[in-house]
Each structure stands twice: as structure tokens, then as C-alpha cells.
């Protein structure tokens, strides 16, 4: 520190959401640039190691473990530098997650600072994942192999030259009583802010004034870093804000809306700050402090490494002794949800596409229960069968006969001619049975249902299930869309049991036979012509994998938040060959479909982001308004890399 100056830097790295390895490389590159510019302290944005917009992925142990590993690698990389680095990451205290700033220097973690105020309004809902500093107690943690103390109390760091600095995180600045107030009063010459603030019209100018005012009020330097382009996803855009202020003056500022990483550097005059504070008697007239207790625990040591837990291969299916009650609950939840919607909008008609498959059958059965509950005429349920190029006689007959037996209104509209005309309009050769060939049929069916619903005064009931939503096995703006998604939180393996429940307990003998045959029919979208014998040629499970495996993955990924290597181990126990009564999938098959699961799950989030309303019936729902909020553009690389590294014993 020459003549009372210290050179500081604010960095905006490139980010891939949920890709810690990529983010680490970006952070290290900017640290090197800061070193080359002789900066002594550099600050990065909030949660920069994982990405700020990870949403419910923060609850995935895989992400937390990789963040810890990335911090360990960053710590090791800093051994060759003297610069002090401040980075953001989620920290797991064992029972809660904390949004933290971590201070790293020369191969050591110097300290950890938790975020004080957690925003939960507008586009922010951080309390879903993180607890505020005030809700933790001083405790020792292990972070990247280092034993550290984390505390809710203000923390002030002091350099070897005697410069003191404090840290606050994003929302802390916007609070009426900011932590930086207390940090400055405790002697911090500079405040560093790790932020993730999205762009809104007029917000940037307000932010600039806020930072200037805070640095003036605290008579301090204020170094601000907020995330940029890579964090933009779904409804929020991050333009990249970096500012260095001193006592109300902006010394350096980054360019907003840049696609490239940025680093700004400026010198802050510590002598000026301290002199002004000494002259300001009001500044010295304020003081605050807190005391906390520290309670140590002893480690639990065990030499038992044998895995002796019985793994349920079908965790989303109720146990046999609870099957009847659970099926009734689910059907009643579906019925109550739809009943509320119909009474609210004053409709007494619904329209539903009936294919003769499992999902549309369950949705139809739930609609029948709803209409009986409301004492509506079942003729208000308009079932539309729409045969196409791949429709088989088996599914067509089951669809027609089931609708007749249930006493609903039947409409038949063959889509072959309209889709053929559509192919001509867009110049598609019907010989190519590609995604255009398939999706055009799905969208044609949805258009028919929507337009017919408008004509008849009915709402369109969606039939897609949870398993299809997870895998994205739906045509965007085709069968993915409806006015009420009846099966949205019901896994495919559970759909089977619900249809069987109705067959065995709720319908006549003829309807029972139809329902049981529907259960025995191979699962298929029937978008590809049948074989020469008229049988279903396109089988879903041949393309995306067995639903019982995927439903197993769904449970352990979304409910338990396990990482891939653990899920693979559990799947081996549940389905591995040679295990009596537990399935017949070898290691290679499990690994293959686990990789497919993660790849499709991440790439298909955009379909779930705009899914229609539908009743939550069980442990897991992917509604963006409730249980699952995930960035559309999150990277799956960490998960896929771990799956790839899994060793196969019985290949």
C-alpha cells in the first residue's frame, strides 16, 4: 500500500449455470488478470462458483459437492498469488444452506461471511433455499478441507498492511439497515459486495445512486460485483454491473450488456477515508456488537461400510397395504382440483383427446369422477379420438368402447388428411418419419382440441404425466399444452396402478376388460405407422428407456437430491441382475438410461417452465409455481461427467 492507496478489482466472469468446473476456470482467469494489474483484492459476484440462478438445483448434493471441490481447487491455485480473492458459493451447514462469501489467499481460506438479508419477493425467492445469517449460530465447519468458523456476527478482515475490509452480499445493500453500516463502524475501510441483481427499466441508475450513497454514508470504499450474461435465464436478465466507489464517487465502472468477462481496477485512498471518519464526530458516535456461543460436537466414527438397506424399486408407487386408500386419494385430488376450476369459470364441459393409451384413460376416469361429484351430465365430457398414421385397431377400439361404456360424448376426427396437407404446405416429405413428421401430428391434435373447446364452450384437459414431463417426452405446444393438466404430478408407473384400481373397484365388467387391456398395451405415442401385422411399432420405452427405471431416478434425484453415483448404486441394488425379485437390468443398462435421464431432464426444462395448472397429488411436482424452479439453461455437465465415470462391473 503506497501512500495510503490500495488497488482493488471487481470481476464479472463468464458463467455456466450449475457448471462449477467451467466457472472455476473463468474465475481463475480473471484472478490472473487482476494479479497482472497488481490488484491486492478482487471480488466476484454472488454464488459465482455455482451460478446464482440454480434455483432448486441448490438442493442437489451433486452441485454442493462440486462447489466444494471447485473451492478446494481454487484455494490450491491461489498458492502462487498474494492477491486476496472473494468468491460466492452455497455453504451446507448440515441442516441448512447459507449463501456465503468466501475469502481465499495463498492456498488458505481466510474466512466465510453469510448473507444477512434473504430476498423473497418479486422475482426473488431465496428463502426457498437459504437461511439468513441471523438464523445460524457460530459453529465450526469443514469447507474445501479447511476447518473454519462461521458466525452471524459482523466480520472484519485486516490485511498485513493494516487495511480493513468487510463484506455484504447483494440484498444486504438494499436493506434499510445494511450490514455495511456496522462493518464500517467496526473499522472496515472498504466494503465488498457480491451481488446478483437483474436488470429492470430504471433500476441501474437507482443502483448506482445506492452504491454511491452507501459509500458516502459509511465514508468508505465500496466495491461491487454483479453477475452478467451467463446468468440470464427464464424471466430474468443479468447485464453485468461492476463498480468501485470511494466516499460517493465512482472510480471505475464496467460496461453493461457485455457478452465477455470483465475486470475493472481502481485504487482506493485509505488515508482519505480514515481522515474523514476522524473528522466526522457522528461517525464515531455509533457502535454495535453481538455475542454468540460456540458448541462443539464429536465426530461419529464407523468402520461399517457394508450396504445392507433394502431398496424399494418403485418408490413412487404406494405399498400394497396402502394401495386402495392412496389411489382413492389421488383420484379425489384430481377430481377436486378440476371441480374447483370448472365451478370458478362456470363451465360444465371439458374436452379431452382419447387415444386408447394409459394417460388419456386416467385423465378421462378422473373427469368422470369430477362430473359425478358435481352432478354434471357426463355428456359434458367430450372425448375426441383422432386417428392418424400410427393408430392401431387395438387402441382405437379401446378408446371408442371405453367412451361408450362411460356414457360421454364421442367425437371422431381423423387427422391424416389435415396433416398431409400441412406437410405439403411446409414442404415436408412424408417418407421421412422424423421429428417433424411426429410433432406435426401432436400439434394438429392439440389445435383440434383447443379450437373445438372454444366452439363448444369446454376447457381442454391435458393428459401428460410426470414421467413424460421429466424426460420432456412431449411435443412443445402440442400435447405439452392444455388448459388443465390432470396427470402432471403422477408418474407413469403409478398411472398403471390408478387405472387398475378403477378397473377393479369402480366400473362394470365390460369397462374393466377394456381398462385391463389398455394396461397391457405397449406404451406408444403412435406417431409412426404400425407393422405389417397392425401392431404398435413405435414403443416409447425402446426410445427413452424403461419407465420403472426413470421413475426410480425421478424419486432419488428430485425428492432425495442424491448424486448420480449414489443413485446408480441404489439402482443396482433395486434392479441388478442376480437379485431375486428386484428386476433384471445390468449395470450397463442402468448407466445408459441414467445418462439419458440427466441429459433429457436438463435440456427439456423449457417445456416445464410453461406447463399449465394441474393438481399436485404426491411427493413430487414439477410445477414452476410450486415444487420445482430450475433455470432453463442450466448445464448438466457435472452430472453427466459423474455418470460417465461410473465403472461397470458386469458389462
C-alpha positions in Angstrom: 0.0 0.0 0.0 1.9 3.0 -1.3 0.9 6.4 0.1 -2.2 5.1 1.7 -3.6 3.6 -1.6 -4.8 0.0 -2.1 -5.6 -1.3 -5.6 -8.8 -3.3 -5.7 -10.6 -5.1 -8.5 -14.2 -6.2 -9.4 -14.7 -9.1 -11.7 -17.6 -10.3 -13.8 -16.7 -13.8 -15.0 -18.3 -15.9 -17.7 -20.8 -18.4 -16.1 -22.5 -21.6 -17.0 -25.3 -22.2 -14.5 -24.6 -25.3 -12.4 -21.2 -26.0 -14.1 -18.7 -25.4 -11.3 -15.7 -26.7 -13.4 -16.4 -24.1 -16.1 -17.0 -21.3 -13.6 -13.8 -22.2 -11.8 -11.8 -21.7 -15.0 -13.4 -18.4 -15.6 -12.7 -17.2 -12.0 -9.0 -18.3 -12.2 -8.5 -16.5 -15.5 -9.8 -13.2 -14.1 -7.7 -13.6 -10.9 -4.6 -13.9 -13.1 -5.7 -10.7 -14.9 -6.1 -9.0 -11.6 -2.7 -10.1 -10.5 -1.2 -8.8 -13.7 -2.8 -5.5 -12.9 -1.3 -5.5 -9.4 -4.6 -5.6 -7.7 -4.4 -6.6 -4.0 -8.1 -7.7 -3.5 -10.5 -8.9 -6.1 -14.2 -9.6 -5.6 -16.5 -11.8 -7.7 -20.4 -12.0 -8.0 -22.7 -13.7 -5.6 -22.7 -17.5 -5.9 -20.3 -17.3 -8.8 -18.9 -20.8 -8.3 -22.3 -22.5 -8.9 -24.1 -19.7 -10.6 -26.8 -17.6 -8.9 -29.8 -18.9 -10.9 -29.5 -22.6 -10.0 -32.9 -22.5 -8.1 -33.9 -25.9 -6.8 -30.6 -27.4 -8.0 -29.1 -25.8 -4.9 -30.7 -28.7 -3.0 -28.9 -31.2 -5.1 -26.0 -32.7 -3.2 -24.1 -33.1 -6.5 -24.0 -29.4 -7.0 -22.9 -28.7 -3.4 -20.2 -31.3 -3.6 -18.8 -29.9 -6.8 -18.9 -26.4 -5.5 -16.8 -27.6 -2.5 -14.4 -29.3 -4.9 -14.1 -26.2 -7.1 -13.3 -24.1 -4.0 -10.6 -26.6 -3.0 -9.1 -26.3 -6.5 -9.3 -22.5 -6.4 -7.7 -22.5 -3.0 -4.8 -24.6 -4.3 -4.5 -22.4 -7.4 -4.0 -19.3 -5.3 -0.9 -20.6 -3.6 1.2 -18.9 -6.3 -0.5 -15.5 -5.7 -0.6 -13.0 -2.9 -3.9 -11.5 -4.0 -6.9 -11.8 -1.7 -9.9 -13.3 -3.6 -13.6 -13.1 -2.5 -15.9 -15.6 -4.2 -19.5 -16.6 -3.6 -20.9 -20.1 -3.1 -23.6 -22.0 -1.2 -22.3 -23.5 2.1 -24.0 -26.5 3.6 -24.1 -26.4 7.4 -25.5 -29.9 7.6 -29.1 -28.9 8.2 -29.4 -25.6 6.3 -27.8 -23.9 3.3 -26.2 -20.5 3.6 -25.4 -18.0 0.8 -21.8 -17.1 1.6 -18.8 -15.1 0.5 -15.5 -17.0 0.9 -12.2 -15.2 1.3 -9.2 -17.0 -0.1 -5.5 -16.1 -0.1 -2.3 -18.1 -0.9 -3.8 -21.5 -0.6 -5.8 -20.8 2.6 -9.4 -20.0 3.3 -9.3 -16.9 5.5 -12.9 -16.7 6.4 -16.6 -17.1 5.4 -19.3 -14.5 5.6 -23.0 -15.4 5.4 -25.6 -13.3 3.6 -27.6 -11.3 6.2 -30.9 -10.5 4.3 -32.5 -13.1 2.1 -34.9 -11.6 -0.5 -38.3 -13.3 -1.0 -40.3 -11.0 -3.2 -40.9 -10.3 -6.9 -38.6 -12.4 -9.0 -36.5 -13.4 -5.9 -37.4 -16.3 -3.6 -34.1 -17.2 -2.0 -35.7 -18.2 1.3 -36.7 -21.4 -0.6 -33.1 -22.5 -0.4 -31.1 -20.3 2.0 -31.4 -19.1 5.6 -30.2 -15.7 6.7 -27.2 -15.1 8.9 -29.3 -14.4 11.9 -30.7 -17.9 11.8 -27.4 -19.6 12.3 -25.1 -19.8 15.4 -21.4 -19.6 15.5 -20.1 -23.0 14.5 -17.1 -24.8 13.0 -17.5 -26.2 9.5 -15.3 -28.1 7.1 -15.1 -26.2 3.8 -12.9 -27.4 1.0 -10.9 -29.4 3.6 -10.4 -26.5 5.9 -11.8 -26.1 9.4 -13.4 -22.7 9.7 -15.8 -20.8 12.0 -18.9 -19.3 10.5 -20.9 -16.8 12.6 -23.9 -14.5 12.2 -21.8 -11.6 13.6 -20.1 -9.0 11.5 -16.7 -10.0 10.3 -13.9 -7.5 9.5 -10.7 -8.6 7.7 -7.4 -6.9 8.1 -4.5 -7.1 5.6 -0.9 -7.2 6.6 -0.7 -3.5 5.7 -3.5 -2.8 8.2 -6.3 -2.2 5.7 -9.6 -3.4 7.0 -12.4 -4.6 4.8 -15.9 -6.1 5.3 -18.3 -8.0 3.1 -22.0 -7.9 2.4 -24.0 -9.7 -0.2 -26.5 -8.2 -2.7 -29.7 -7.7 -0.8 -27.8 -6.5 2.2 -27.1 -3.3 0.4 -30.8 -2.7 -0.3 -31.9 -3.2 3.3 -32.9 -0.2 5.4 -30.2 -1.2 7.9 -27.3 -2.6 5.8 -24.6 -4.8 7.4 -22.1 -2.4 5.8 -23.2 0.2 8.3 -22.0 -1.9 11.2 -18.9 -3.1 9.3 -17.8 0.5 8.7 -18.4 1.3 12.4 -16.3 -1.7 13.3 -13.4 -0.2 11.3 -13.8 -1.6 7.7 -12.2 0.8 5.3 -13.7 -0.9 2.2 -16.9 -2.8 1.7 -17.0 -5.6 -0.9 -20.4 -6.6 -2.3 -21.0 -9.9 -4.1 -24.3 -9.4 -6.0 -26.7 -10.9 -8.5 -29.0 -8.1 -9.4 -31.2 -8.5 -12.5 -31.9 -5.7 -14.9 -35.1 -3.7 -15.0 -36.0 -0.4 -16.6 -34.6 2.4 -14.4 -33.0 0.0 -11.9 -29.4 0.6 -12.9 -29.5 4.3 -12.2 -31.1 3.6 -8.8 -28.4 1.0 -8.1 -25.6 3.5 -9.0 -27.0 6.1 -6.7 -27.5 3.5 -3.9 -23.8 2.4 -4.1 -22.6 6.0 -4.2 -24.8 6.9 -1.2 -23.7 3.9 0.8 -20.0 4.6 0.3 -20.7 8.2 1.2 -22.7 7.4 4.3 -20.2 4.9 5.5 -17.2 7.1 4.5 -15.7 4.0 2.8 -14.6 2.4 -0.3 -17.4 0.3 -1.9 -16.5 -2.4 -4.5 -19.5 -4.0 -6.2 -19.6 -7.0 -8.5 -22.8 -8.4 -10.0 -23.2 -11.3 -12.4 -23.6 -10.9 -16.1 -24.7 -12.6 -19.4 -24.3 -16.2 -18.4 -26.8 -16.0 -15.5 -29.6 -14.7 -17.7 -32.4 -17.3 -17.9 -36.2 -17.7 -17.9 -37.7 -14.3 -16.8 -34.6 -12.6 -15.6 -31.7 -10.9 -17.4 -28.3 -10.0 -15.8 -26.3 -7.4 -17.6 -23.2 -7.3 -15.5 -22.6 -4.5 -13.1 -19.2 -3.8 -11.6 -18.4 -0.5 -9.7 -15.7 0.8 -7.5 -16.7 3.8 -5.4 -15.0 5.9 -2.7 -16.9 8.2 -0.5 -19.7 8.7 -3.0 -17.5 8.9 -6.1 -17.4 6.2 -8.8 -13.8 5.4 -9.6 -14.4 2.7 -12.1 -17.4 1.1 -13.8 -17.9 -1.9 -16.1 -19.8 -1.8 -19.4 -23.2 -3.3 -19.0 -24.7 -5.8 -21.5 -21.3 -7.2 -22.5 -21.1 -10.8 -23.6 -17.5 -11.1 -22.5 -16.0 -11.3 -18.9 -14.9 -8.0 -17.5 -12.4 -6.8 -14.8 -12.2 -3.3 -13.5 -9.4 -2.0 -11.3 -9.0 1.2 -9.2 -7.1 2.5 -6.3 -8.8 3.5 -3.1 -7.2 6.0 -0.8 -7.4 4.6 2.7 -5.8 7.6 4.3 -8.6 9.9 3.0 -11.2 7.6 4.3 -9.7 7.4 7.8 -9.1 11.1 8.0 -12.7 11.9 7.0 -14.0 9.5 9.6 -11.9 11.1 12.3 -13.3 14.5 11.4 -16.9 13.3 11.5 -17.9 13.1 15.1 -21.2 11.5 14.2 -19.4 8.5 12.6 -17.6 7.8 15.8 -20.7 8.2 18.0 -22.2 4.9 16.8 -21.3 1.4 17.9 -22.8 -2.1 17.9 -21.9 -5.7 18.8 -23.2 -9.2 19.4 -22.1 -12.2 21.4 -22.6 -15.8 20.4 -22.0 -19.3 21.8 -19.9 -22.0 20.2 -20.9 -25.6 20.8 -18.6 -28.3 19.6 -19.6 -31.8 18.6 -17.6 -35.0 18.5 -17.2 -36.9 15.2 -19.1 -40.1 14.6 -16.7 -42.9 13.6 -17.8 -46.1 12.0 -15.9 -48.9 10.2 -19.1 -50.4 8.8 -19.0 -50.0 5.0 -21.5 -52.7 4.1 -24.6 -51.6 2.3 -27.5 -53.5 3.9 -30.5 -51.3 3.2 -33.4 -52.8 1.2 -34.0 -50.5 -1.8 -37.6 -50.0 -3.0 -37.5 -50.3 -6.8 -40.8 -48.4 -7.1 -40.7 -45.6 -4.6 -43.4 -43.6 -6.3 -45.9 -46.5 -6.0 -47.8 -46.9 -2.7 -47.3 -50.1 -0.8 -49.8 -52.8 -1.3 -51.5 -52.3 2.0 -51.9 -48.6 1.2 -52.8 -49.0 -2.5 -56.6 -48.7 -2.3 -56.5 -45.7 0.0 -53.8 -43.9 -1.9 -55.4 -44.4 -5.3 -58.7 -43.0 -3.9 -56.8 -40.0 -2.5 -55.1 -39.3 -5.8 -58.3 -39.6 -7.9 -60.2 -37.4 -5.4 -57.4 -34.8 -5.5 -57.7 -34.8 -9.3 -61.4 -34.5 -9.2 -61.5 -31.8 -6.6 -58.9 -29.8 -8.5 -60.9 -29.9 -11.7 -64.2 -29.3 -9.9 -62.8 -26.1 -8.5 -61.6 -24.9 -11.9 -65.0 -25.7 -13.5 -67.1 -24.0 -10.8 -64.8 -21.0 -10.8 -65.1 -20.4 -14.6 -68.7 -21.5 -14.7 -68.1 -24.3 -17.3 -69.9 -27.6 -17.4 -67.9 -29.1 -20.3 -64.4 -30.5 -20.8 -62.8 -31.8 -23.9 -60.1 -34.5 -23.9 -58.2 -36.4 -26.5 -58.7 -40.1 -26.1 -56.0 -42.3 -27.6 -56.7 -45.6 -26.0 -53.4 -45.2 -24.0 -52.8 -45.1 -20.3 -52.5 -41.4 -19.7 -55.6 -40.2 -21.6 -57.5 -43.1 -19.9 -56.6 -41.9 -16.4 -57.5 -38.3 -17.3 -60.8 -39.5 -18.6 -61.6 -41.5 -15.5 -60.7 -38.5 -13.3 -63.0 -36.3 -15.4 -65.9 -38.8 -14.9 -65.3 -38.8 -11.2 -65.4 -35.0 -11.2 -68.6 -34.8 -13.2 -70.3 -37.3 -10.9 -69.1 -35.4 -7.9 -70.6 -32.1 -9.3 -73.7 -33.9 -10.5 -73.0 -32.7 -14.1 -74.2 -34.7 -17.0 -71.4 -37.0 -18.3 -72.3 -35.9 -21.8 -70.4 -32.7 -20.9 -67.2 -34.7 -21.2 -66.4 -34.6 -24.9 -64.0 -37.3 -25.8 -62.2 -36.9 -29.1 -60.4 -39.7 -30.8 -58.1 -38.5 -33.6 -56.8 -41.5 -35.6 -53.6 -40.8 -37.5 -50.9 -42.6 -39.4 -49.8 -44.7 -36.4 -53.2 -45.5 -34.8 -53.7 -49.3 -34.4 -57.0 -51.0 -34.2 -56.4 -52.1 -30.7 -56.1 -48.6 -29.3 -58.8 -47.2 -31.5 -61.3 -49.8 -30.4 -60.4 -49.4 -26.8 -60.9 -45.7 -27.0 -64.3 -45.9 -28.6 -65.6 -48.7 -26.4 -64.4 -47.1 -23.2 -66.1 -43.8 -24.1 -69.3 -45.6 -24.9 -69.3 -47.5 -21.7 -68.7 -44.4 -19.6 -71.5 -42.5 -21.3 -69.6 -39.5 -22.5 -69.9 -37.6 -25.8 -67.9 -39.1 -28.6 -66.3 -37.2 -31.4 -64.0 -38.8 -34.1 -61.8 -36.6 -36.2 -59.2 -38.3 -38.5 -56.1 -36.1 -38.8 -54.5 -37.9 -41.7 -55.8 -35.5 -44.4 -55.1 -32.3 -42.5 -51.6 -33.4 -41.5 -50.9 -34.5 -45.1 -52.0 -31.1 -46.3 -49.8 -29.5 -43.6 -46.8 -31.5 -44.9 -47.5 -30.1 -48.4 -47.7 -26.6 -47.0 -44.4 -26.8 -45.3 -42.7 -28.9 -47.9 -42.1 -32.0 -45.8 -41.6 -35.4 -47.5 -43.9 -37.9 -45.7 -41.3 -40.6 -46.3 -39.1 -39.0 -43.7 -40.5 -40.2 -40.3 -38.6 -37.6 -38.4 -39.4 -35.2 -35.6 -41.4 -33.0 -38.0 -43.5 -36.0 -39.0 -44.2 -36.9 -35.4 -44.7 -33.4 -33.9 -46.9 -32.2 -36.7 -49.5 -34.9 -35.7 -49.3 -34.0 -32.0 -49.8 -30.3 -32.7 -52.6 -30.9 -35.1 -54.4 -32.9 -32.4 -53.9 -30.1 -29.8 -55.2 -27.5 -32.3 -58.3 -29.5 -32.9 -58.9 -29.9 -29.1 -58.3 -26.2 -28.5 -60.5 -24.9 -31.3 -63.2 -27.5 -30.6 -63.1 -26.4 -27.0 -63.7 -22.8 -28.0 -66.6 -23.8 -30.2 -68.3 -26.0 -27.6 -67.5 -23.9 -24.5 -65.2 -26.5 -23.0 -61.7 -26.5 -21.4 -59.1 -28.8 -22.7 -57.8 -31.4 -20.3 -54.1 -32.3 -20.5 -53.1 -36.0 -20.2 -49.3 -35.9 -20.0 -47.8 -37.4 -16.8 -44.9 -36.6 -14.5 -42.5 -39.1 -16.1 -43.1 -37.6 -19.5 -42.6 -34.1 -18.2 -39.3 -35.1 -16.5 -38.0 -36.5 -19.8 -39.5 -33.9 -22.0 -41.3 -36.7 -23.8 -44.0 -34.3 -25.2 -44.3 -32.0 -28.2 -43.8 -28.4 -27.2 -47.1 -26.5 -27.8 -48.6 -29.9 -28.7 -49.6 -32.4 -26.1 -47.4 -30.4 -23.7 -50.1 -27.7 -23.6 -53.7 -27.8 -22.2 -56.0 -25.7 -20.0 -55.7 -28.1 -17.1 -53.0 -30.8 -16.8 -54.8 -33.6 -14.9 -51.9 -36.1 -14.6 -49.0 -33.6 -14.3 -47.7 -35.0 -10.9 -48.4 -38.7 -11.4 -45.6 -40.9 -12.5 -46.1 -43.4 -15.4 -45.7 -46.4 -13.2 -48.3 -45.0 -10.8 -50.7 -44.3 -13.7 -50.9 -48.1 -14.3 -52.0 -48.7 -10.7 -54.6 -46.0 -10.8 -56.2 -47.3 -13.9 -56.1 -50.8 -12.5 -57.7 -49.5 -9.3 -60.6 -48.1 -11.2 -60.9 -51.3 -13.2 -61.1 -53.4 -10.1 -63.3 -51.2 -7.9 -65.2 -48.5 -9.8 -66.6 -49.8 -13.2 -68.7 -52.5 -14.7 -67.2 -55.8 -16.1 -67.1 -54.6 -19.7 -65.2 -51.5 -18.8 -62.9 -53.5 -16.6 -61.8 -55.6 -19.5 -61.1 -52.6 -21.6 -59.1 -50.9 -18.9 -57.0 -54.1 -18.3 -56.3 -54.3 -22.0 -55.2 -50.7 -22.0 -52.8 -51.5 -19.2 -51.4 -54.4 -21.2 -50.9 -52.3 -24.4 -47.3 -51.2 -25.1 -46.8 -47.5 -24.3 -46.6 -45.5 -27.5 -47.4 -42.1 -29.0 -48.5 -44.0 -32.1 -47.0 -41.4 -34.5 -45.2 -44.0 -36.7 -47.3 -46.4 -38.8 -47.9 -49.9 -37.4 -46.1 -53.0 -38.6 -47.4 -55.4 -41.2 -49.5 -57.2 -38.6 -51.1 -54.0 -37.4 -49.2 -54.0 -34.1 -47.6 -51.0 -32.5 -44.2 -50.4 -34.0 -43.1 -47.3 -32.0 -42.6 -48.2 -28.4 -41.7 -45.4 -26.0 -39.6 -47.4 -23.6 -37.4 -48.6 -26.5 -36.6 -45.0 -27.2 -36.2 -43.2 -23.9 -35.8 -46.2 -21.5 -37.9 -48.2 -19.1 -40.3 -46.0 -17.1 -39.7 -48.0 -13.9 -36.0 -47.0 -14.1 -36.8 -43.4 -14.8 -39.4 -43.2 -12.1 -36.8 -44.6 -9.7 -34.4 -41.9 -10.9 -37.1 -39.2 -10.5 -37.6 -40.0 -6.9 -33.9 -40.0 -5.9 -32.9 -37.0 -8.0 -35.9 -34.7 -7.1 -37.0 -35.9 -3.7 -33.7 -37.1 -2.2 -31.4 -34.9 -4.1 -28.8 -37.7 -4.4 -25.9 -37.5 -6.8 -25.6 -39.9 -9.8 -23.0 -42.3 -8.3 -25.3 -43.0 -5.3 -28.4 -43.3 -7.5 -26.5 -45.8 -9.7 -25.6 -47.8 -6.6 -29.2 -47.8 -5.4 -30.5 -48.8 -8.8 -28.1 -51.8 -8.8 -29.5 -52.9 -5.5 -33.1 -52.4 -6.7 -32.8 -53.8 -10.3 -29.5 -55.5 -10.7 -29.3 -59.0 -12.2 -29.0 -61.8 -9.8 -31.0 -60.1 -7.1 -34.2 -62.2 -6.6 -37.4 -60.3 -7.1 -35.6 -57.0 -7.9 -35.7 -56.6 -11.7 -33.3 -57.5 -14.4 -31.2 -54.5 -15.6 -27.5 -54.9 -15.7 -25.0 -52.2 -14.8 -24.5 -51.1 -18.5 -28.3 -50.7 -19.0 -28.7 -48.7 -15.7 -25.8 -46.4 -16.6 -27.1 -45.9 -20.1 -30.6 -44.8 -19.0 -29.3 -42.8 -16.1 -27.3 -40.7 -18.6 -30.3 -40.4 -20.8 -32.3 -39.2 -17.8 -29.9 -36.4 -16.8 -29.5 -35.3 -20.4 -33.2 -35.1 -21.1 -34.0 -33.7 -17.7 -31.8 -30.7 -18.1 -32.4 -30.0 -21.8 -36.2 -30.2 -21.5 -36.8 -27.7 -18.7 -38.2 -25.1 -21.1 -41.3 -27.3 -21.5 -41.8 -27.5 -17.8 -41.4 -23.7 -17.3 -44.7 -23.0 -19.1 -46.7 -26.1 -18.1 -50.4 -25.5 -17.3 -52.0 -25.7 -13.9 -52.7 -29.1 -12.6 -53.2 -30.7 -9.2 -50.3 -31.8 -7.0 -51.1 -35.4 -5.9 -47.9 -36.7 -4.3 -44.3 -36.2 -3.2 -43.1 -34.7 -6.5 -44.4 -32.0 -8.7 -42.6 -30.1 -11.5 -44.9 -27.1 -11.5 -42.8 -23.9 -11.9 -45.3 -22.2 -9.5 -44.7 -24.7 -6.7 -42.3 -27.5 -6.2 -39.7 -27.1 -8.9 -37.9 -24.0 -10.1 -34.9 -24.6 -12.3 -33.1 -22.4 -14.8 -34.0 -23.3 -18.3 -30.3 -23.1 -19.4 -28.6 -24.9 -16.6 -25.7 -27.1 -17.5 -25.9 -30.9 -17.0 -22.1 -31.4 -17.5 -21.3 -32.2 -13.9 -23.9 -34.8 -13.6 -23.2 -36.4 -16.9 -19.5 -36.5 -16.2 -20.1 -38.4 -13.0 -22.3 -40.8 -14.8 -19.6 -41.3 -17.4 -17.0 -42.1 -14.7 -19.1 -44.9 -13.2 -17.4 -48.2 -13.6 -19.3 -51.1 -15.0 -18.7 -54.4 -13.3 -20.9 -56.7 -15.4 -20.5 -55.0 -18.8 
